[in-house]
Amino acid sequence: MSESTVIPLNAAGLAIETESMRIIDAEVPLPRKFAGPEWTVVRRMIHASADFELLDLVHVHPGAVEAGLSVLRRGCPVITDTRMALAGLSARLYAPLGCSLHCLIDDPLTLALAQSTGSTRAAAAVDIAAREYPEAVWLVGNAPTALLRLLELTDGGQVVPALVVGMPVGFVQAAESKQALLEHVGIPSILIRGRKGGSALAAAALNALAGIAVADIALAGGKA
């Protein structure tokens, strides 16, 4: 292959992604359980994991997509439970929306609170973030204790989540924390039932929503 015929990396990557999405669409024929923006979110999660079992495990709260798009277009802050989840969020999507991205797991205030209360750092980080960002989008991809603490604060009226992407992974309290979120019917949420989840899946779901929000603003001529 001559130098002039080498496909640029970004173009090659886009071609691979496009083909991946075509394959997913072909392997999940119509009619699908999810449609429209919901399918865009779930398809992105399948793309991130190559796991078609997600079709039966993902739960999208009625109105969650609409609520998420609305607050993202208005530049709502996003809080993640881990640095890994934060790293999975694509800055090129959130910058045009004006959304700030935060993870307070390593904040000195978080460390001090965890030590003084005996809680996990993930749960303490929720307490600290809730004080500054009471109406944020919350993305939990790893820590069940973070999701459970967020629900406790919601029940107590200390925080009003704009959207919760709840996908902690593992064997201890992961499934239970997501079941608790499912039962909080007043919270717009996107979750994975059971033990599966993780930062990559949570970030993929929110990135999909952010991508839709960016495209909507572009179509509207740059106005949210």
N, C-alpha and C positions, 0 to 999 in steps of 0.2 A: 504494500500500500504506500503510495507516494505521500509526501508531507501535505500536499494540497488536498488529499482526500480523507485525511484524518478527521473524524467527527470531534468537535470540541467536547470537553468533559461535561459541561453543563447541558449541551444538547443531547449527548449520549445518556446522561442521567435522566433527562426528561423523557426520552424515548423508552427507557426501561420502565420508568414509573407508569407511563401511559399504557404500555403493554401489560404491566402487572394489573392495572385497574381493569383492562379489557378482559383479562383472564378471570378475575374475580367476578365481574359482571356475568361472564359466560357460565361460570360454575354455580352461580346463584341466579337462576333464571326467574323471570317474571311469572306469576306475581310474587313479590317478596314480602317478608314480614315487615321490613322497614322501607320507607319510600321518601323521595325528596331529600331534604337536608338531613333527615335521620339516616338515610342510606349513605349519604356522603360521609357522615361521622363513622358509622359502623364499618363501611368499606375501608376507610382509612385505618381503622383498628385491625381489620383482617390483614391489610397490607403490611402493617407493622409487625404482625405476629405469625402470619401464614396459618391462622387457626380459625377454621370455619365453625368450630364449636361455639364461637362467640355469638353466632346467630341465635342460639338458644339461651345464652347466658346474659347478654346485654339487655338492660332495662333502661328505656328512655322515658322519664316522667313526662306525662302530658304537659305540654307547654314549656318543657325545659329548653328545647332548641330555640324557640321564639324568645324566651327570657334571656338565654345566653347571648343570642345575636344582638338583642336590644342593648344589653349592658356593655358588650364589647364595642359596639359602635359608639358608645358614649365614653369610651376610655376607662372602663372600670378596672381597678387594680386586680392583679391575679396573685394569689398566695399559694405556694407549693409546700408540701411537707418535707421534701428532701432536695438537696442540690442536684441529684440525678434527674428529678422531675423538672426542675428549673432548667437544666441543660437541654432537656428535650423540647422546650418551647422555642419556636423559631422567631428570633427577634425581628426578622424582616416582615413578619405578619403583624406583630403587636405594636411596633413603632408607628406605622401609619394610623393605627387606631388610637394612639395616645395611651395605651395600657401600660402601666408600670408592672414589672415582674419582681416578686419578692420571695425569698426563702430565709426564715429567721432561725433555722436550726442551729446555726453557729453564733448567733448574736450573744454577746455577753450577758444581756438581761435574761435570755432564755436559759443559759447555763446556770446562772445564779438562781433562777426560779426553780429549775429542776432539782438542784441540790438542796434547796431549802424546803421543798415540798415532798421530795422523794418520787416525783413523777418522772415519766420519760421526757427526754428533750423534745420529742415530737409533740407531745401534749402541751408542754410548757411553751413551745413556739406558737401554738395556736392561741394560748392566752395572751401572749405578747402581741401577736399580729392582730387579734380581735380588738385590742385597745385602739390601735391606729387605723385599722381598715375594717370596720364593723360590717360594711356592705360590699365586700369583695366577692370575686369569683374564687372558689377554693378548689384546689386540685390536690387530691390525696392518692398517691400511687404506691406507697410503701407501708405506711405506718397506721395500723388499725387504731392505736391509741390516739392518734391525731384526729381521726374521723369521729371516734367516740367522744372525745373532748369537744369537738366542734358541735356535735349534737347536744351535748350538755349545755353549752353556752347558748345555743339557739333556744333550747327549752327555757332557759333562764332569762331570755330576752336581751342578753348582752351582745348578740350578734344576729344579723339578718342576712344570711348568705344569698347573694344574687344568683348563684348557680354553684352546685357542688358536683365535681367530677370525682366520684368515689370508687377507687379501684385498688385498695390495699391488697397485697398478695401474701399468701403464706398459710400457715396452719394454726396459728394462735390468734384468735379473735378476728381474723380477716373476714371470714364468711359472716360471722356474727355482726361485725360492725356494718357491713353492707346491708344485711337484713334490717338492721336498725334504721339505716338511712332510707331503705325502701318503705319502711313503716312511717317515716316522717313525710306524710303525703303533702304537706304544705311547702316542702323544700323542692324547688326545681333541681333535678339531679339526673345524672347519667352514671350508671353503675354496672358492675359485672357481678352477678350472683356467684356465690361459692368461693373457692380458694384462689381462682385465677385472677390475675390483674397485673399490676406493676407500673412503674413510672413511664415506661415507653408507651404502654397502651393509654394511660391517662393523658399523656402529652399529645399523643396522636389524635385522641378525641377532641381535645380543646383546640389543637392546631387546625383541625378540619373546620370547626366553627369559626375560628379567626379568619381562615381563608375565605369562607363564605361572606363574612362581614366586610372584609377588605374589598371583595368583588362587588358587593352591594353598594359600597360607598363610591367605588369607581364608576359604576353605572349611573349613580345619582349625581355625578359630576363633582365628586369630592366632598359632598355634604352628608354628614351623618343623619 
